[in-house]
Amino acid sequence: MLQICVALLAGAYALQLFTSLPPAGLLVVVLAVAAFCISIRRLRFAGCVLSGFCVAWHASANLLDDRLPDDLQDSTVEITGRIAGFPEERGESLRFVLKTSDGDRLPSRVRLAWYDFDVQPAIGETWQLKVRLRRPRGFANPVGFDYEQWLFRQGIGATGYVVQHPGNQLLEEVPVATFAVLRRALANRISSVTGDNHAAAVLLAITVGARHRISQQQWEQYAITGTSHLMAISGLHIGLAAGGAFLLFWIGLAPFCRWANLRDRAALMAAFVAVVYAAVSGFAVPAQRAMLMALLVMAASRMRRPTEPETVLAAAAMVVFLTEPVAILSPGFKLSFAAVAILLWSARQRRFTVPGHYGFGRQFLEGMKRLPPLQLTLLFGLLPMTALIFGRVAWLAPLVNLLVLPVFNLLTVPTALLGLLLDGPLRTLGDSLLRVSWLSVRGMLWLIGAVAGWQPARIDIATASPLLIPVVLLAALWAMLPPGWPGRKVAWIAGLCAVLLRPAGAPPGCLDLTVLDVGQGQAMVLRTSRRNLVVDTGPAFRSGGDTGQLVLAPYLRTLGIDRLDLLLVSHGDLDHAGGVASLARSTDIKQVVTGDYLDRLPGPQLRCRRGQAWLWDGVQFAILHPAYAAEGSKNDGSCVVEATVGSHRLLLSGDIESAAENELLVSSSLSPVNLVVVPHHGSRTSSGAHFVQQLHPEVAIVSAGFDNRWGFPDTEVVRRWQSAGAKVLTTATSGAIGYRLCARTGLRALGEYRVDVRRYWHDTAGQ
């Protein structure tokens, strides 16, 4: 069973390396080869690998076929569907997933935002809405959240927003006999008892799987302290519910069924509770894993057949994969199954057993004594995944979990679940138990907040270092080896090396430029051998987020940068300065230079003026514009920065328009450059013919959003730059764009992220 599971998953993960799915006609051929290999004993493993590949291939092809057709891109349509999950309110928007019922032309699931909403839809309701849809698309940067992959594995074939229209209406309330009704009723009861606060948000998450009220700040604290796994219904919760049901049923029936087989009956009740709890949670992957393992163990017990834990884990992984193949892409699948596998391996190597003659108290103490080494084993064993997926290590997680887990397991979850079960005549008692659970969560959140607020608690991993993978694998390897193995106790050294590793800056005499993909806006990172500069921070959104938090800060952490020598904001428009506050909260900034005063940015700000210059590691920076306070257009007051390396130059032009371009030409400030970031996102009000000819660049980069409503970059502007000999690139189709400018070798491309790291689920429109 274990070998079959490994083979299936190996084949499925092999598909994830493809930039596009193979032709559909090859599927039958590969399936035939897989069947042939399975029929031969020596080739059976290879046959299972091919089978896993085909299963993932077929499921992925179906999901891609369910995406919005190209001819409906940016179309406004009327759509009818049922609300799936709890709508999430963020900033000025309400976001939810709609399961559609409008035939073959529209995807079966779409994710919508509703701005200026006057009514709030609820889970399970059926609505008729007028919406504007587009194909799934997200930012493409070297690090950060892969939004397109998330949409893909959620089966979401389109995104969009609700258009204000009198035809938007509720068609049907939630049907009475559905889990949606149960989840909503339980959530409403918890809210009525505990109110709307952080502790109540956690209580909703661990009881009905409703995480829509947990704020981004809370998630950040949980990530720093390694307690995120507690805030969603996982194997721990399912196990506690099933185990509690087993004990309660056994104790409750013992006086009345003296001659019956209580163990089997209690096991059936525990299995039923595990299934119901997983269903109420929305069948998240960790919950599925725990539910399946519980069912398999109870079935084996019922049939009186001994079963190895590894076999049970492998069987659960196979069932999850075969029923939902794309689930293997989720961090929850990888971390959940990996954590259980590590614990099982560790228990086998260390032979954790308790002599049968020990009483309950002694057994409990022996179990508590095992928690510290198990927590450390999880820390090091999961280090490769947590470092590569999240770019951080929660080094205080063992300590925090040792303090929190006993309270959580023995008080929080039991009282919460029992409180929800007690209804009707016992509702008062049930509400009291919910308050007890809520108070315990408040205590845990106080501890988590205190630890997360301690600056050394947060350790970011520089995932851009090429040495990171072998180092973190070494730490995991030594942590997993049996006791007594030479060097096993020094695994912490490899972990420390992973923390201290920092990618080198640009080579001496060179300057690295990365124009990040921030949609319709602009954000750039420049690095010399020892200094770091950020120019602009991208837009802010009505949902409350911004690209300073979503793109810039994660990218800087990838490079191991926790301090900026200079932040330069070309001007105050929201698409250039929207992320300044978030960036300032996450990164130490030594100096700030701005084209406009930014009231949301604390600390002193120096206004940029022509003549300002500085020298970093052989790279000369100079402000070419403005010469004075801009009148009229704020765009023409943008800071224009020139960087010179030897005889080579690049120009960052902000949002200047024709008036500022003419001023630069008249003042003779411009020289030919190797690379230019095109003014004003390629607007037709910029990039005049004389300006373009004077710069005569090799490369012209446009920072613009895909299919933006202004039509940037303008076709005539692109043609003008191309006529001047420039290779025109845009972040809308290339993603993040990197170049290196050196005194000796000139300009060299470092990559176009959407092109270089594309996978089959990424949208290829425009390429």
C-alpha positions, 0 to 999 in steps of 0.5 A: 500500500505504501509503495503504491501511494508513493508511486501515485503521488510521484506521478502526480507531482511529476505533472506539476513540472509541466508548463502546459498539459500534454495533448489530450490524445496522448492520455489513452496511450499513457494509460495503456502503457500504465496498464501494461506495466501494472500487469508485470510485477517488476514494472508495477511501480512504474505503472503506478507512477504513470497512473498517478500522472494520468489521474492528475492529468485528467483532473487538471484538464477538466478544471482548465476546460471549466474556465471562462471562455476567451470570448466572455473575457470582461463581459457583463452577464446575468448569473444564477448560483448558490453561495458556497462557503461563508462570504468574507468581508474585507475592507469595502468588499464582500468576497464569496464563491458562487456555484453557478447553474447557468449551463455550459458557457460559464464555469461551475464556480466563480469568485466574486467581489461585491462593493457597496453591497446593501445586503449580505448573502449567506452560505447556501442561498441562491442568488441572481446577480449581474456580474463582470467576469474575467479569466483567472489571473494573478501577480507573477513574482519570484515569491509570494502567493500564487493566486492562479494556483489557488484558484485552480485547485479550488476549481474556480474558473473565473473571477469578477465583481457584482455590478450594481443592478436592480436585478440583483436578488435573492431567489431562494433561502437555504434549503432546510436539510443541508449542511449549509443550514447547520453551519450557518446556524452554529456560526450564528449561535457562536456569534450571539454568545461570544460577539464579534472579536478575535477569540470568536473568530477562532471559535468559528474556525475550530467548530464549523470551519468558518475562517472568514473572520480571522484577520490578516494580522491574526494569521501573521501571528499564528504563522510566527508562533507556529499555531496556524494548524490550531485555527482550522479544523484539522486532524487534531480536531477530528481526532478529539471529536471522534475520541470524545464521542467514543469515550462518552458513548462507551461510558453512557451505555456501559450501565445498560449493555453489560453483555454487549460489545461496547467497543464496536458500538462506540467505534461506530459512533466515533466514526459517525462523529468524525464524518459529520464533523469533517462535513461541517468543516467543509471537508478541508484536506487535513479534516479528510485525512483525519476522517479517513484514518479514523474510519480505516482504523475503526474498520480494521478494529471491527474486522479484528485485523491488525493494521500498520499506521503507515498503511492507514496513512498511505490509504488515506492519502490515496483516497484523498488524491483519487477523489480530489487529485489537485488537492496535492498542490495545497500546502495543507495536503503536504504539511498534514500528511508529512507531519503525521508521517514524521510523527509515525517515523519518530515513534517507530525509531524511538520506540515510544511505548508505555508498559501496560501496568502503568496507571492512567496518571503515569501514562499521562505523564509519560505522554507529556514527556514525549511532547518536547522531543516530538515538537522538535522533530516536527520543527526540523522535519518540516523545515524544508516545507515551511522554509520553501512554502512560507519562507520562514521558520517558527522556531518558537513553535515547540515552546508555544505549542507545549503551552497551548496544546494541553489547554486546547486539547483538554479544554477549548475543543471539548467545551466548544463541541459539547456546548454546540451539541447541548441545545433545546432544554440544555441550551443554557448549559451549552452557552456556558460551555461556549463561553468557557471555550471562548475564554480559553481561546482569549487566554491562548491568543494573549500568549500568542500575541505576546510571543509574536510581538517579540521581534526575535520570534520572527525569523524569515528565510531567504529562499532565493539562496541556491544553498537553501534546499540542501541545507534544510534537507540536511536539517530534516535528515539529521532530525529524522535519524534514529537516536545514537546516529552520529551527528544527529544532535547537531541538526540545529546547526543546519537549521541555523545555517538556513536562517543565516543564509543570505543571497549575495547582492549584485556583483561589484560594479553591477546593478540589479533591477527587478520590476515587480508585477503589481498589476496596474501600478509600479514597484521596483527593487534595485540592488548594488553589491551592498545597498538596497533601494525600492522605487514605488510600492504599487497600488492599494485595493478597496479590499484593504490589501496592498502590494506593499504587503502582498508583493514587496515585503515577501520579495524582500524577505526572499532576498534576506532584506530586512532593511532598506537604505532608501525608499523612493516614491516617485509621486503620491498616486495610489498606484505608486504609493499604495503600499508604503504603509505596509512596507514601512511596518514590515521593513526598516527604512533608513531614508525616504525620498518622495515626489509628494508628501505622504501622510500615511508614511511616518517619519521624515521625508525628503522631497526629490529635486534635480541635482540630488545624487549619491554613489553606492558601490560604484553605481551613480544615482541622480535625480533628473526631475523635477527641478521645482514643485510641479504645477498642474499635473501631479504626474509631471511632478514624478521623480525621475531617477537615472542610474549610471554604471560605467558608461551604461545607464538606466532610467526610471521615469515615474508617471511623467507626461509630455510636459515633463519630457519636453522639460528634460529634453530642453534642459539636456538632462537626458542621455541614451540609456540601456534600459528605460521603465516607460513613463506612465505605464505606456500612456499615449500622453507620454513617450513622445517621439523626441523623448524616445529617440533621445533615450534610444534604449535596448529594453523598454519595460512597461509596468501595467496590469493585464487587460487594464481598463485604460488600455495601457500600454498604448499600441502606438507607444509600443510601436514608437519604442520598438522603432527606436530599437527597443525590446518592449516588455510588459509586466502584464505578460512577462510578470516580474522582469529582472535585468543586470547592468554592469560596467564591463558587460552592459545589460543582461536579462535575469528573467521574466517570471511568468514566462520562465516559471510558468506552469500549466495552470497559469494563464498564457493570454498575451504571451 
